[in-house]
Amino acid sequence: MNLSYFRKSKNDAAATAEKLKKLAGEMGWQVMGETDLPEGNAKLIVAVNPQWAAEAIKVSSSAVALLPVSILVKEEDGQTVLGMGNPAIMGDAFGSRELAEKALGMEQQVRKLIDEAAGVGALTPTKTIVYSTTTCPYCQMEKAYLDEKGVK
């Protein structure tokens, strides 16, 4: 599991930030604020999905640590990138399976928002490498499972 999720945008930072805010509203999120960071090449956009927040807090008041979501939009090496920290990792920290599942759902929503704002499709793995031994039964089971699912 990655600590963060970043994508390169097909647009400049200003257009990407505007598209992100527009899409957030269309997806039921509320933009709570935005801040230009000191060096002038980055903006932090803070948003929350009220419905998700209410559901998560119903499970545990500790879910407030997952709220709101901060999305960074910045110019980096001549390209615009945008991304977030991974809420699913925080969700796992609470020891509640239900809250962890809600955090995973939130992560998926924000990834979709980031992908659409960047003008790119969802990330898909292009290659899988399994490191194994010939004597490990678990390795052989994993390889058989991947072969059965058509994963190359």
Protein Blocks (a to p, Z undefined) as FASTA:
>chain_A
ZZbdcdddfbdfklmmmmmmmmmmmnopacfbdcddfklpaccdddddfklmmmmmmmpm
klmmmpccddddddeehiacdddddfklmmmmnopaklmmmmmmmmmmmmmmmmmmnopa
cdddfbdcddddfklmklmmmmmmmmmnopZZ
